[in-house]
């Protein structure tokens, strides 16, 4: 396995130590850093001086794709780490909060794409969209309204995130009472340009940001109000999309739980 491609944010190109760090990242990632997530992908925090920055940086190693995906990524070049790197920059251009993209590294094995690494600044937000529900089970209407505003802003700028789940939207309360939403795990996001975004594309972002139908209805109503969308016309469609997503999610969970029990016993 060898490094086949490196892209570095122009802000950080003239750092010789960091350049060498990236060239040796496949080896260094396995032997250095502090693991904060180890599931389908692995995320590590690298602190100074090993990071060659004066602050902590985050590095995400994507899992090795299956053989068909490896061929696809080799031919198309449209890898997850590249998309995350570009999308992080795109969000910044449009004024959204996301950890700054620093670099991305791709590796090949036997001539085919093997895996990728995405390097970014660290997101230090302490909360996520779980706070849409208060401790006593009520809707946090202020947070829900502000989330709807953020979602409307995404779509009016031609952006569809495609993975707005509870953990991919981090929240920080500002002193003026507003909320800073920080978007992470950006590799599925798509930018369609500044023309009016077709409604069917927007629907992808109404599936997984909450498991509560009460919160969902509140956000949908506020979103439609902000964008002057006829909610009476679209509400049934949005509710159906959410219901189908929830059914699929529960089936997947039951299947994985059953498979786990089968393997363990």
TILOVO-869761 format. One record per residue (C-alpha): residue in three letters; x, y, z; residue number from 1. Coordinates in nm, 2 decimals, padded with zeros to 4 digits. Layout:
BEGIN
<res=Ala | east=X | north=Y | up=Z | n=NUM>;
...
This chain:
BEGIN
<res=Unk | east=00.00 | north=00.00 | up=00.00 | n=1>;
<res=Unk | east=00.14 | north=00.34 | up=-00.09 | n=2>;
<res=Unk | east=00.02 | north=00.70 | up=-00.09 | n=3>;
<res=Unk | east=-00.11 | north=00.79 | up=-00.44 | n=4>;
<res=Unk | east=-00.26 | north=01.14 | up=-00.39 | n=5>;
<res=Unk | east=-00.23 | north=01.43 | up=-00.15 | n=6>;
<res=Unk | east=-00.43 | north=01.75 | up=-00.15 | n=7>;
<res=Unk | east=-00.35 | north=02.03 | up=00.10 | n=8>;
<res=Unk | east=-00.55 | north=02.34 | up=00.18 | n=9>;
<res=Unk | east=-00.34 | north=02.63 | up=00.03 | n=10>;
<res=Unk | east=-00.34 | north=02.79 | up=00.37 | n=11>;
<res=Unk | east=-00.12 | north=02.50 | up=00.50 | n=12>;
<res=Unk | east=00.09 | north=02.41 | up=00.20 | n=13>;
<res=Unk | east=00.42 | north=02.56 | up=00.32 | n=14>;
<res=Unk | east=00.47 | north=02.33 | up=00.62 | n=15>;
<res=Unk | east=00.76 | north=02.09 | up=00.54 | n=16>;
<res=Unk | east=00.70 | north=01.89 | up=00.86 | n=17>;
<res=Unk | east=00.34 | north=01.85 | up=00.78 | n=18>;
<res=Unk | east=00.41 | north=01.75 | up=00.42 | n=19>;
<res=Unk | east=00.63 | north=01.46 | up=00.55 | n=20>;
<res=Unk | east=00.36 | north=01.37 | up=00.80 | n=21>;
<res=Unk | east=00.11 | north=01.33 | up=00.52 | n=22>;
<res=Unk | east=00.34 | north=01.13 | up=00.30 | n=23>;
<res=Unk | east=00.38 | north=00.88 | up=00.59 | n=24>;
<res=Unk | east=00.02 | north=00.90 | up=00.72 | n=25>;
<res=Unk | east=-00.08 | north=00.54 | up=00.66 | n=26>;
<res=Unk | east=00.20 | north=00.42 | up=00.89 | n=27>;
<res=Unk | east=00.17 | north=00.71 | up=01.14 | n=28>;
<res=Unk | east=-00.20 | north=00.68 | up=01.17 | n=29>;
<res=Unk | east=-00.17 | north=00.32 | up=01.30 | n=30>;
<res=Unk | east=00.10 | north=00.41 | up=01.56 | n=31>;
<res=Unk | east=00.01 | north=00.76 | up=01.68 | n=32>;
<res=Unk | east=-00.28 | north=00.98 | up=01.78 | n=33>;
<res=Unk | east=-00.57 | north=00.93 | up=02.03 | n=34>;
<res=Unk | east=-00.87 | north=00.73 | up=01.90 | n=35>;
<res=Unk | east=-01.20 | north=00.90 | up=01.96 | n=36>;
<res=Unk | east=-01.41 | north=00.68 | up=01.74 | n=37>;
<res=Unk | east=-01.35 | north=00.33 | up=01.61 | n=38>;
<res=Unk | east=-01.64 | north=00.18 | up=01.41 | n=39>;
<res=Unk | east=-01.70 | north=00.16 | up=01.04 | n=40>;
<res=Unk | east=-01.44 | north=00.44 | up=01.01 | n=41>;
<res=Unk | east=-01.17 | north=00.54 | up=01.26 | n=42>;
<res=Unk | east=-01.12 | north=00.90 | up=01.39 | n=43>;
<res=Unk | east=-00.81 | north=01.01 | up=01.58 | n=44>;
<res=Unk | east=-00.70 | north=01.33 | up=01.73 | n=45>;
<res=Unk | east=-00.33 | north=01.43 | up=01.68 | n=46>;
<res=Unk | east=-00.19 | north=01.69 | up=01.92 | n=47>;
<res=Unk | east=00.12 | north=01.91 | up=01.89 | n=48>;
<res=Unk | east=00.40 | north=01.84 | up=01.82 | n=49>;
<res=Unk | east=00.31 | north=01.52 | up=01.64 | n=50>;
<res=Unk | east=00.04 | north=01.70 | up=01.43 | n=51>;
<res=Unk | east=00.29 | north=01.96 | up=01.31 | n=52>;
<res=Unk | east=00.03 | north=02.22 | up=01.40 | n=53>;
<res=Unk | east=00.00 | north=02.44 | up=01.71 | n=54>;
<res=Unk | east=-00.35 | north=02.30 | up=01.77 | n=55>;
<res=Unk | east=-00.51 | north=01.96 | up=01.77 | n=56>;
<res=Unk | east=-00.62 | north=01.82 | up=01.43 | n=57>;
<res=Unk | east=-00.87 | north=01.54 | up=01.35 | n=58>;
<res=Unk | east=-00.79 | north=01.26 | up=01.10 | n=59>;
<res=Unk | east=-01.06 | north=01.03 | up=00.97 | n=60>;
<res=Unk | east=-00.95 | north=00.70 | up=00.81 | n=61>;
<res=Unk | east=-01.23 | north=00.55 | up=00.60 | n=62>;
<res=Unk | east=-01.28 | north=00.18 | up=00.59 | n=63>;
<res=Unk | east=-01.14 | north=-00.01 | up=00.30 | n=64>;
<res=Unk | east=-01.42 | north=-00.04 | up=00.04 | n=65>;
<res=Unk | east=-01.53 | north=-00.36 | up=-00.12 | n=66>;
<res=Unk | east=-01.36 | north=-00.47 | up=-00.45 | n=67>;
<res=Unk | east=-01.63 | north=-00.32 | up=-00.68 | n=68>;
<res=Unk | east=-01.61 | north=00.01 | up=-00.49 | n=69>;
<res=Unk | east=-01.23 | north=00.01 | up=-00.52 | n=70>;
<res=Unk | east=-01.26 | north=-00.02 | up=-00.90 | n=71>;
<res=Unk | east=-01.52 | north=00.25 | up=-00.91 | n=72>;
<res=Unk | east=-01.32 | north=00.49 | up=-00.69 | n=73>;
<res=Unk | east=-01.01 | north=00.42 | up=-00.90 | n=74>;
<res=Unk | east=-01.18 | north=00.50 | up=-01.23 | n=75>;
<res=Unk | east=-01.40 | north=00.79 | up=-01.11 | n=76>;
<res=Unk | east=-01.16 | north=00.95 | up=-00.85 | n=77>;
<res=Unk | east=-01.47 | north=01.05 | up=-00.66 | n=78>;
<res=Unk | east=-01.36 | north=00.91 | up=-00.32 | n=79>;
<res=Unk | east=-01.52 | north=00.99 | up=00.02 | n=80>;
<res=Unk | east=-01.21 | north=01.16 | up=00.15 | n=81>;
<res=Unk | east=-01.20 | north=01.39 | up=-00.16 | n=82>;
<res=Unk | east=-01.57 | north=01.47 | up=-00.13 | n=83>;
<res=Unk | east=-01.52 | north=01.55 | up=00.25 | n=84>;
<res=Unk | east=-01.23 | north=01.78 | up=00.17 | n=85>;
<res=Unk | east=-01.41 | north=01.97 | up=-00.10 | n=86>;
<res=Unk | east=-01.74 | north=01.98 | up=00.08 | n=87>;
<res=Unk | east=-01.58 | north=02.12 | up=00.39 | n=88>;
<res=Unk | east=-01.44 | north=02.41 | up=00.18 | n=89>;
<res=Unk | east=-01.77 | north=02.46 | up=00.01 | n=90>;
<res=Unk | east=-01.96 | north=02.50 | up=00.33 | n=91>;
<res=Unk | east=-01.71 | north=02.76 | up=00.45 | n=92>;
<res=Unk | east=-01.76 | north=02.96 | up=00.13 | n=93>;
<res=Unk | east=-02.14 | north=02.98 | up=00.20 | n=94>;
<res=Unk | east=-02.09 | north=03.08 | up=00.56 | n=95>;
<res=Unk | east=-02.17 | north=02.75 | up=00.73 | n=96>;
<res=Unk | east=-01.98 | north=02.62 | up=01.03 | n=97>;
<res=Unk | east=-01.78 | north=02.31 | up=00.97 | n=98>;
<res=Unk | east=-01.43 | north=02.19 | up=01.08 | n=99>;
<res=Unk | east=-01.19 | north=02.35 | up=00.84 | n=100>;
<res=Unk | east=-01.05 | north=02.12 | up=00.57 | n=101>;
<res=Unk | east=-00.68 | north=02.08 | up=00.60 | n=102>;
<res=Unk | east=-00.58 | north=01.79 | up=00.37 | n=103>;
<res=Unk | east=-00.68 | north=01.45 | up=00.22 | n=104>;
<res=Unk | east=-00.47 | north=01.15 | up=00.15 | n=105>;
<res=Unk | east=-00.55 | north=00.85 | up=-00.08 | n=106>;
<res=Unk | east=-00.37 | north=00.52 | up=-00.10 | n=107>;
<res=Unk | east=-00.35 | north=00.25 | up=-00.36 | n=108>;
<res=Unk | east=-00.28 | north=-00.12 | up=-00.34 | n=109>;
<res=Unk | east=-00.21 | north=-00.34 | up=-00.64 | n=110>;
<res=Unk | east=-00.29 | north=-00.04 | up=-00.87 | n=111>;
<res=Unk | east=-00.64 | north=00.02 | up=-00.72 | n=112>;
<res=Unk | east=-00.77 | north=00.27 | up=-00.46 | n=113>;
<res=Unk | east=-00.74 | north=00.12 | up=-00.11 | n=114>;
<res=Unk | east=-00.84 | north=00.37 | up=00.15 | n=115>;
<res=Unk | east=-00.85 | north=00.75 | up=00.22 | n=116>;
<res=Unk | east=-00.78 | north=00.99 | up=00.50 | n=117>;
<res=Unk | east=-00.95 | north=01.32 | up=00.57 | n=118>;
<res=Unk | east=-00.76 | north=01.58 | up=00.78 | n=119>;
<res=Unk | east=-00.95 | north=01.87 | up=00.94 | n=120>;
<res=Unk | east=-00.96 | north=02.10 | up=01.24 | n=121>;
<res=Unk | east=-01.14 | north=01.97 | up=01.55 | n=122>;
<res=Unk | east=-01.50 | north=02.04 | up=01.61 | n=123>;
<res=Unk | east=-01.53 | north=02.14 | up=01.98 | n=124>;
<res=Unk | east=-01.91 | north=02.16 | up=02.01 | n=125>;
<res=Unk | east=-02.04 | north=01.97 | up=02.31 | n=126>;
<res=Unk | east=-02.40 | north=01.91 | up=02.20 | n=127>;
<res=Unk | east=-02.59 | north=01.77 | up=01.90 | n=128>;
<res=Unk | east=-02.95 | north=01.75 | up=01.78 | n=129>;
<res=Unk | east=-03.06 | north=01.53 | up=02.07 | n=130>;
<res=Unk | east=-03.13 | north=01.87 | up=02.24 | n=131>;
<res=Unk | east=-03.43 | north=01.91 | up=02.01 | n=132>;
<res=Unk | east=-03.61 | north=01.73 | up=02.29 | n=133>;
<res=Unk | east=-03.59 | north=01.88 | up=02.64 | n=134>;
<res=Unk | east=-03.53 | north=01.67 | up=02.95 | n=135>;
<res=Unk | east=-03.90 | north=01.67 | up=03.03 | n=136>;
<res=Unk | east=-03.99 | north=01.54 | up=02.68 | n=137>;
<res=Unk | east=-04.10 | north=01.87 | up=02.53 | n=138>;
<res=Unk | east=-03.99 | north=02.02 | up=02.20 | n=139>;
<res=Unk | east=-03.71 | north=02.27 | up=02.22 | n=140>;
<res=Unk | east=-03.90 | north=02.51 | up=01.99 | n=141>;
<res=Unk | east=-03.63 | north=02.77 | up=01.98 | n=142>;
<res=Unk | east=-03.37 | north=02.52 | up=01.87 | n=143>;
<res=Unk | east=-03.61 | north=02.36 | up=01.63 | n=144>;
<res=Unk | east=-03.69 | north=02.69 | up=01.47 | n=145>;
<res=Unk | east=-03.32 | north=02.78 | up=01.43 | n=146>;
<res=Unk | east=-03.25 | north=02.44 | up=01.28 | n=147>;
<res=Unk | east=-03.52 | north=02.49 | up=01.03 | n=148>;
<res=Unk | east=-03.37 | north=02.83 | up=00.94 | n=149>;
<res=Unk | east=-03.03 | north=02.66 | up=00.89 | n=150>;
<res=Unk | east=-03.18 | north=02.39 | up=00.67 | n=151>;
<res=Unk | east=-03.36 | north=02.65 | up=00.46 | n=152>;
<res=Unk | east=-03.04 | north=02.84 | up=00.42 | n=153>;
<res=Unk | east=-02.86 | north=02.52 | up=00.30 | n=154>;
<res=Unk | east=-03.12 | north=02.46 | up=00.03 | n=155>;
<res=Unk | east=-03.15 | north=02.82 | up=-00.09 | n=156>;
<res=Unk | east=-02.77 | north=02.80 | up=-00.15 | n=157>;
<res=Unk | east=-02.81 | north=02.49 | up=-00.36 | n=158>;
<res=Unk | east=-02.67 | north=02.25 | up=-00.09 | n=159>;
<res=Unk | east=-02.82 | north=01.92 | up=00.01 | n=160>;
<res=Unk | east=-02.64 | north=01.75 | up=00.30 | n=161>;
<res=Unk | east=-02.79 | north=01.40 | up=00.25 | n=162>;
<res=Unk | east=-02.70 | north=01.28 | up=00.60 | n=163>;
<res=Unk | east=-02.86 | north=01.52 | up=00.86 | n=164>;
<res=Unk | east=-02.87 | north=01.28 | up=01.15 | n=165>;
<res=Unk | east=-02.86 | north=01.35 | up=01.52 | n=166>;
<res=Unk | east=-02.48 | north=01.32 | up=01.55 | n=167>;
<res=Unk | east=-02.38 | north=01.50 | up=01.23 | n=168>;
<res=Unk | east=-02.52 | north=01.84 | up=01.34 | n=169>;
<res=Unk | east=-02.34 | north=01.98 | up=01.64 | n=170>;
<res=Unk | east=-02.48 | north=02.27 | up=01.84 | n=171>;
<res=Unk | east=-02.33 | north=02.56 | up=02.03 | n=172>;
<res=Unk | east=-02.54 | north=02.82 | up=02.21 | n=173>;
<res=Unk | east=-02.42 | north=03.18 | up=02.14 | n=174>;
<res=Unk | east=-02.44 | north=03.46 | up=02.39 | n=175>;
<res=Unk | east=-02.73 | north=03.63 | up=02.20 | n=176>;
<res=Unk | east=-02.94 | north=03.32 | up=02.23 | n=177>;
<res=Unk | east=-02.89 | north=03.20 | up=01.88 | n=178>;
<res=Unk | east=-02.74 | north=02.86 | up=01.79 | n=179>;
<res=Unk | east=-02.43 | north=02.79 | up=01.59 | n=180>;
<res=Unk | east=-02.48 | north=02.46 | up=01.40 | n=181>;
<res=Unk | east=-02.17 | north=02.29 | up=01.29 | n=182>;
<res=Unk | east=-02.19 | north=02.02 | up=01.02 | n=183>;
<res=Unk | east=-01.96 | north=01.72 | up=01.02 | n=184>;
<res=Unk | east=-01.93 | north=01.40 | up=00.82 | n=185>;
<res=Unk | east=-01.98 | north=01.60 | up=00.50 | n=186>;
<res=Unk | east=-01.88 | north=01.34 | up=00.23 | n=187>;
<res=Unk | east=-02.24 | north=01.28 | up=00.12 | n=188>;
<res=Unk | east=-02.32 | north=01.65 | up=00.07 | n=189>;
<res=Unk | east=-02.39 | north=01.77 | up=-00.29 | n=190>;
<res=Unk | east=-02.38 | north=02.12 | up=-00.43 | n=191>;
<res=Unk | east=-02.62 | north=02.17 | up=-00.72 | n=192>;
<res=Unk | east=-02.54 | north=02.54 | up=-00.80 | n=193>;
<res=Unk | east=-02.72 | north=02.86 | up=-00.72 | n=194>;
<res=Unk | east=-03.02 | north=02.79 | up=-00.94 | n=195>;
<res=Unk | east=-03.35 | north=02.70 | up=-00.76 | n=196>;
<res=Unk | east=-03.30 | north=02.36 | up=-00.60 | n=197>;
<res=Unk | east=-03.56 | north=02.10 | up=-00.72 | n=198>;
<res=Unk | east=-03.79 | north=02.01 | up=-00.43 | n=199>;
<res=Unk | east=-03.72 | north=01.64 | up=-00.48 | n=200>;
<res=Unk | east=-03.35 | north=01.70 | up=-00.39 | n=201>;
<res=Unk | east=-03.44 | north=01.89 | up=-00.07 | n=202>;
<res=Unk | east=-03.65 | north=01.59 | up=00.05 | n=203>;
<res=Unk | east=-03.33 | north=01.39 | up=00.12 | n=204>;
<res=Unk | east=-03.26 | north=01.62 | up=00.42 | n=205>;
<res=Unk | east=-03.60 | north=01.54 | up=00.59 | n=206>;
<res=Unk | east=-03.54 | north=01.18 | up=00.69 | n=207>;
<res=Unk | east=-03.31 | north=01.14 | up=00.99 | n=208>;
<res=Unk | east=-03.26 | north=01.45 | up=01.19 | n=209>;
<res=Unk | east=-03.50 | north=01.33 | up=01.47 | n=210>;
<res=Unk | east=-03.69 | north=01.02 | up=01.57 | n=211>;
<res=Unk | east=-03.98 | north=01.23 | up=01.71 | n=212>;
<res=Unk | east=-04.27 | north=01.31 | up=01.48 | n=213>;
<res=Unk | east=-04.36 | north=01.60 | up=01.70 | n=214>;
<res=Unk | east=-04.02 | north=01.76 | up=01.64 | n=215>;
<res=Unk | east=-04.03 | north=01.66 | up=01.28 | n=216>;
<res=Unk | east=-04.37 | north=01.83 | up=01.22 | n=217>;
<res=Unk | east=-04.25 | north=02.15 | up=01.40 | n=218>;
<res=Unk | east=-03.93 | north=02.17 | up=01.19 | n=219>;
<res=Unk | east=-04.12 | north=02.10 | up=00.86 | n=220>;
<res=Unk | east=-04.38 | north=02.37 | up=00.94 | n=221>;
<res=Unk | east=-04.12 | north=02.63 | up=01.02 | n=222>;
<res=Unk | east=-03.91 | north=02.54 | up=00.71 | n=223>;
<res=Unk | east=-04.21 | north=02.57 | up=00.48 | n=224>;
<res=Unk | east=-04.30 | north=02.90 | up=00.64 | n=225>;
<res=Unk | east=-03.95 | north=03.04 | up=00.59 | n=226>;
<res=Unk | east=-03.94 | north=02.93 | up=00.22 | n=227>;
<res=Unk | east=-04.30 | north=03.02 | up=00.14 | n=228>;
<res=Unk | east=-04.38 | north=02.66 | up=00.05 | n=229>;
<res=Unk | east=-04.74 | north=02.54 | up=00.06 | n=230>;
<res=Unk | east=-04.71 | north=02.31 | up=00.36 | n=231>;
<res=Unk | east=-05.06 | north=02.17 | up=00.31 | n=232>;
<res=Unk | east=-04.96 | north=02.05 | up=-00.03 | n=233>;
<res=Unk | east=-04.62 | north=01.90 | up=00.07 | n=234>;
<res=Unk | east=-04.68 | north=01.79 | up=00.44 | n=235>;
<res=Unk | east=-04.83 | north=01.45 | up=00.35 | n=236>;
<res=Unk | east=-04.54 | north=01.37 | up=00.13 | n=237>;
<res=Unk | east=-04.29 | north=01.47 | up=00.40 | n=238>;
<res=Unk | east=-04.46 | north=01.27 | up=00.66 | n=239>;
<res=Unk | east=-04.47 | north=00.97 | up=00.43 | n=240>;
<res=Unk | east=-04.10 | north=01.00 | up=00.36 | n=241>;
<res=Unk | east=-04.02 | north=01.02 | up=00.74 | n=242>;
<res=Unk | east=-04.25 | north=00.72 | up=00.81 | n=243>;
<res=Unk | east=-04.08 | north=00.50 | up=00.55 | n=244>;
<res=Unk | east=-03.74 | north=00.60 | up=00.67 | n=245>;
<res=Unk | east=-03.83 | north=00.51 | up=01.03 | n=246>;
<res=Unk | east=-03.97 | north=00.17 | up=00.92 | n=247>;
<res=Unk | east=-03.65 | north=00.09 | up=00.72 | n=248>;
<res=Unk | east=-03.43 | north=00.21 | up=01.02 | n=249>;
<res=Unk | east=-03.62 | north=-00.02 | up=01.26 | n=250>;
<res=Unk | east=-03.60 | north=-00.32 | up=01.03 | n=251>;
<res=Unk | east=-03.22 | north=-00.26 | up=00.98 | n=252>;
<res=Unk | east=-03.17 | north=-00.24 | up=01.36 | n=253>;
<res=Unk | east=-03.37 | north=-00.56 | up=01.42 | n=254>;
<res=Unk | east=-03.17 | north=-00.74 | up=01.15 | n=255>;
<res=Unk | east=-02.83 | north=-00.63 | up=01.29 | n=256>;
<res=Unk | east=-02.94 | north=-00.72 | up=01.64 | n=257>;
<res=Unk | east=-03.05 | north=-01.06 | up=01.53 | n=258>;
<res=Unk | east=-02.73 | north=-01.12 | up=01.34 | n=259>;
<res=Unk | east=-02.52 | north=-01.02 | up=01.64 | n=260>;
<res=Unk | east=-02.71 | north=-01.26 | up=01.86 | n=261>;
<res=Unk | east=-02.67 | north=-01.54 | up=01.61 | n=262>;
<res=Unk | east=-02.29 | north=-01.48 | up=01.58 | n=263>;
<res=Unk | east=-02.24 | north=-01.46 | up=01.96 | n=264>;
<res=Unk | east=-02.44 | north=-01.78 | up=02.02 | n=265>;
